[in-house]
Amino acid sequence: MQDLSLHILDVAENGIAAEATLIQITVEEDRRLTSLTIVIEDNGRGMEPKLLAKALDPFVTTRTTRRVGLGLSLFQQSARMAGGDLSIDSTPGVGTKVWRL
């Protein structure tokens, strides 16, 4: 659970860096299926399609302080290790939605 909370915090911090004024985090537990669904949505800048297509690549980042962007790729790895996956939807000027199924 600690790994998941750190991934959620990282995505929320990315939203703040993208000038989001609203970040919504939803965590739903399905005890019958023993699964969690995590959704993080923001109204930040959003990503252009070219960046969105590479967002899960650990060697892609928009930050100038480092050359790697491990946050989303590690979140995806954790989701896959738990039998799920990670998806991202983003629209420039509208915001970004990241969810783990």
BALOBA-1460 file (C-alpha; in Angstrom, 3 decimals):
// residues 101
<rec num="1" residu="m" x="0.000" y="0.000" z="0.000"/>
<rec num="2" residu="q" x="2.878" y="2.374" z="0.687"/>
<rec num="3" residu="d" x="4.050" y="2.059" z="-2.933"/>
<rec num="4" residu="l" x="0.555" y="2.869" z="-4.180"/>
<rec num="5" residu="s" x="0.280" y="5.919" z="-1.953"/>
<rec num="6" residu="l" x="3.627" y="7.213" z="-3.227"/>
<rec num="7" residu="h" x="2.518" y="6.699" z="-6.846"/>
<rec num="8" residu="i" x="-0.737" y="8.560" z="-6.156"/>
<rec num="9" residu="l" x="1.185" y="11.408" z="-4.518"/>
<rec num="10" residu="d" x="3.585" y="11.590" z="-7.474"/>
<rec num="11" residu="v" x="0.747" y="11.863" z="-10.006"/>
<rec num="12" residu="a" x="-0.969" y="14.521" z="-7.854"/>
<rec num="13" residu="e" x="2.292" y="16.498" z="-7.662"/>
<rec num="14" residu="n" x="2.544" y="16.316" z="-11.457"/>
<rec num="15" residu="g" x="-0.929" y="17.832" z="-11.620"/>
<rec num="16" residu="i" x="0.149" y="20.686" z="-9.368"/>
<rec num="17" residu="a" x="3.199" y="21.252" z="-11.569"/>
<rec num="18" residu="a" x="0.812" y="21.360" z="-14.561"/>
<rec num="19" residu="e" x="-1.044" y="24.229" z="-12.836"/>
<rec num="20" residu="a" x="-4.114" y="22.197" z="-11.911"/>
<rec num="21" residu="t" x="-6.582" y="23.958" z="-9.618"/>
<rec num="22" residu="l" x="-8.512" y="20.748" z="-8.997"/>
<rec num="23" residu="i" x="-7.119" y="17.269" z="-8.383"/>
<rec num="24" residu="q" x="-9.569" y="14.489" z="-7.648"/>
<rec num="25" residu="i" x="-8.363" y="11.153" z="-6.285"/>
<rec num="26" residu="t" x="-10.752" y="8.206" z="-6.105"/>
<rec num="27" residu="v" x="-9.897" y="4.804" z="-4.651"/>
<rec num="28" residu="e" x="-12.508" y="2.045" z="-4.945"/>
<rec num="29" residu="e" x="-12.123" y="-1.372" z="-3.390"/>
<rec num="30" residu="d" x="-13.925" y="-4.422" z="-4.737"/>
<rec num="31" residu="r" x="-13.670" y="-7.020" z="-1.985"/>
<rec num="32" residu="r" x="-15.355" y="-9.666" z="-4.110"/>
<rec num="33" residu="l" x="-12.679" y="-9.363" z="-6.798"/>
<rec num="34" residu="t" x="-9.990" y="-8.343" z="-4.274"/>
<rec num="35" residu="s" x="-9.036" y="-5.380" z="-6.430"/>
<rec num="36" residu="l" x="-8.553" y="-1.630" z="-6.241"/>
<rec num="37" residu="t" x="-9.395" y="0.937" z="-8.867"/>
<rec num="38" residu="i" x="-7.454" y="4.193" z="-8.486"/>
<rec num="39" residu="v" x="-8.356" y="7.270" z="-10.521"/>
<rec num="40" residu="i" x="-6.429" y="10.571" z="-10.383"/>
<rec num="41" residu="e" x="-7.892" y="13.425" z="-12.442"/>
<rec num="42" residu="d" x="-6.782" y="17.026" z="-12.753"/>
<rec num="43" residu="n" x="-7.649" y="20.130" z="-14.722"/>
<rec num="44" residu="g" x="-4.043" y="21.064" z="-15.471"/>
<rec num="45" residu="r" x="-2.416" y="21.828" z="-18.812"/>
<rec num="46" residu="g" x="-2.867" y="18.320" z="-20.169"/>
<rec num="47" residu="m" x="-0.476" y="16.627" z="-22.587"/>
<rec num="48" residu="e" x="-0.105" y="16.943" z="-26.319"/>
<rec num="49" residu="p" x="-0.761" y="13.640" z="-28.163"/>
<rec num="50" residu="k" x="2.948" y="13.203" z="-28.955"/>
<rec num="51" residu="l" x="3.922" y="13.411" z="-25.260"/>
<rec num="52" residu="l" x="0.946" y="11.304" z="-24.159"/>
<rec num="53" residu="a" x="2.066" y="8.500" z="-26.494"/>
<rec num="54" residu="k" x="5.428" y="8.406" z="-24.654"/>
<rec num="55" residu="a" x="4.202" y="9.183" z="-21.113"/>
<rec num="56" residu="l" x="4.886" y="5.676" z="-19.784"/>
<rec num="57" residu="d" x="8.431" y="5.598" z="-21.182"/>
<rec num="58" residu="p" x="10.812" y="5.955" z="-18.204"/>
<rec num="59" residu="f" x="13.243" y="7.996" z="-20.290"/>
<rec num="60" residu="v" x="10.721" y="10.691" z="-21.208"/>
<rec num="61" residu="t" x="10.104" y="13.708" z="-18.980"/>
<rec num="62" residu="t" x="9.226" y="17.363" z="-19.321"/>
<rec num="63" residu="r" x="11.310" y="18.233" z="-16.270"/>
<rec num="64" residu="t" x="14.556" y="20.059" z="-16.800"/>
<rec num="65" residu="t" x="16.066" y="18.928" z="-13.484"/>
<rec num="66" residu="r" x="16.530" y="15.306" z="-14.583"/>
<rec num="67" residu="r" x="16.448" y="13.187" z="-17.732"/>
<rec num="68" residu="v" x="14.160" y="10.388" z="-16.583"/>
<rec num="69" residu="g" x="10.462" y="10.300" z="-15.760"/>
<rec num="70" residu="l" x="10.102" y="7.153" z="-13.693"/>
<rec num="71" residu="g" x="6.870" y="8.020" z="-11.850"/>
<rec num="72" residu="l" x="4.262" y="6.802" z="-14.332"/>
<rec num="73" residu="s" x="6.338" y="3.862" z="-15.554"/>
<rec num="74" residu="l" x="6.849" y="2.633" z="-11.967"/>
<rec num="75" residu="f" x="3.131" y="3.104" z="-11.242"/>
<rec num="76" residu="q" x="2.371" y="1.011" z="-14.329"/>
<rec num="77" residu="q" x="4.835" y="-1.660" z="-13.194"/>
<rec num="78" residu="s" x="3.177" y="-1.837" z="-9.749"/>
<rec num="79" residu="a" x="-0.257" y="-2.111" z="-11.364"/>
<rec num="80" residu="r" x="0.905" y="-4.938" z="-13.620"/>
<rec num="81" residu="m" x="2.560" y="-6.788" z="-10.741"/>
<rec num="82" residu="a" x="-0.830" y="-6.710" z="-8.991"/>
<rec num="83" residu="g" x="-2.566" y="-8.126" z="-12.079"/>
<rec num="84" residu="g" x="-3.879" y="-4.811" z="-13.414"/>
<rec num="85" residu="d" x="-2.636" y="-2.064" z="-15.685"/>
<rec num="86" residu="l" x="-2.345" y="1.716" z="-15.926"/>
<rec num="87" residu="s" x="-4.048" y="3.988" z="-18.434"/>
<rec num="88" residu="i" x="-3.702" y="7.692" z="-19.179"/>
<rec num="89" residu="d" x="-6.050" y="10.054" z="-20.962"/>
<rec num="90" residu="s" x="-5.045" y="13.676" z="-21.460"/>
<rec num="91" residu="t" x="-6.296" y="16.634" z="-23.460"/>
<rec num="92" residu="p" x="-4.297" y="19.855" z="-23.834"/>
<rec num="93" residu="g" x="-5.983" y="22.692" z="-21.961"/>
<rec num="94" residu="v" x="-8.420" y="20.316" z="-20.245"/>
<rec num="95" residu="g" x="-6.382" y="18.042" z="-17.971"/>
<rec num="96" residu="t" x="-5.191" y="14.533" z="-17.384"/>
<rec num="97" residu="k" x="-6.712" y="11.339" z="-15.991"/>
<rec num="98" residu="v" x="-4.570" y="8.442" z="-14.784"/>
<rec num="99" residu="w" x="-6.175" y="5.258" z="-13.604"/>
<rec num="100" residu="r" x="-5.066" y="1.911" z="-12.360"/>
<rec num="101" residu="l" x="-7.307" y="-1.098" z="-12.814"/>
